[in-house]
Amino acid sequence: MLDVLGVRPFDERVYRALLAHPGTTVAALAGAVDGSSGQVAHALRRLAGHGLVQHTGPGRWEATGPRTAVTALLNQRRTAVSSALSEAESGVDALHELYLTGRLHTDPSRLVEVLSGRDAVVRRVGELSRSVRTHLWILDRPPYLSRPDGRPHDDSTETAVTRSWLERGVDIRSVYCPESMSYPGRFETILRLTALGEQARMLDRLPLKLHIVDRRAAIVPLAGSLYDSVAVVHPSGLLDALIELFEAHWRRAQPLAAPGTPGSPAPAAAPGASPVPGAAADTPTAAELLLLRMLHSGLKDQAIARQLGISTRTATRRVAALMHRLGAGTRFQAGANARSRGWLEP
């Protein structure tokens, strides 16, 4: 039984005999297991190395309780196996890259997979998403994959999948733009994802939609307003160029911080809480903070209206009211005044 833990069958017999007869001498153990005293002595030293027995005196040994000793061995073996599997898994990419390199010499068309049709795209994107282990870098803009059931998009799937990646230690970096806010509530979803650990930034525009998986593959929609044709780019100079493209946009983008992190708006006072004397006018509401965050991220009135589920006219009125409260004539000035009041950290 214990051979899977690195214990030899003969040594296990010695251990079982010692468990059944505590304090037995080496000579008595030799008779119990049909071995010589020399064989038993060597077995006991090996068992001691495993933590299964301990020397208590001349010619005498004591067995360590199985719940303690064998459980410790099990944990050690699990750790060793897990480490070995991780090393083997990390080597898969190197082997696959070697495989692709060899294929490219004879068939350069394998450099890029071209997929057409919604079903093929959904299947391949799903495969790559499930294979993510270390990195997921995204330039986020339309088009988006529609739901299979045709129902409107909601944030539950995006949040659940992102949470699972983050729990596995995946480095998720996303650059968003105003076009990313194509359905109501997306902005608040992104804020929740940054609170979970996603690194998010904003730019006023992005040239294309791009997913980079573990720096070993890139997914790029090919054309049109539907996510029904994509190119999957494998390790090559082209993939290197796409990674550099992402990094260039990442450097230019403005961090979109989660509440409580540098660059985020100060939290609103709790409902019913007593404001600091003389500072009541400088306590923003939760709605004002959300609106300020959207303005700070560069969203226009139409995009703000879409996120809040209100008309553009109503969104414009709310922006004007916020600017009036901040004593600002422009949106830029509104941001500066919000920082001076402590609504936004410097």
Secondary structure, DSSP 8 states (H G I E B T S, - for coil): -GGGGT--HHHHHHHHHHHHSTT-BHHHHHHHHT--HHHHHHHHHHHHHTTSEEEEETTEEEE--HHHHHHHHHHHHHHHHHHHHHHHHHHHHHHHHHHHHHHHHH-GGGGEEEEESHHHHHHHHHHHHHT--SEEEEE--S-----TT-----SHHHHHHHHHHHHTT-EEEEEE-GGG--STTHHHHHHHHHHHT-EEEE-S--SS-EEEETTTEEEEE-SSSSS-EEEEE-SSHHHHHHHHHHHHHHHHSEE---TTSTTSB-----TT----TT-GGG---HHHHHHHHHHHTT--HHHHHHHHTS-HHHHHHHHHHHHHHHT-SSHHHHHHHHHHTTSB--
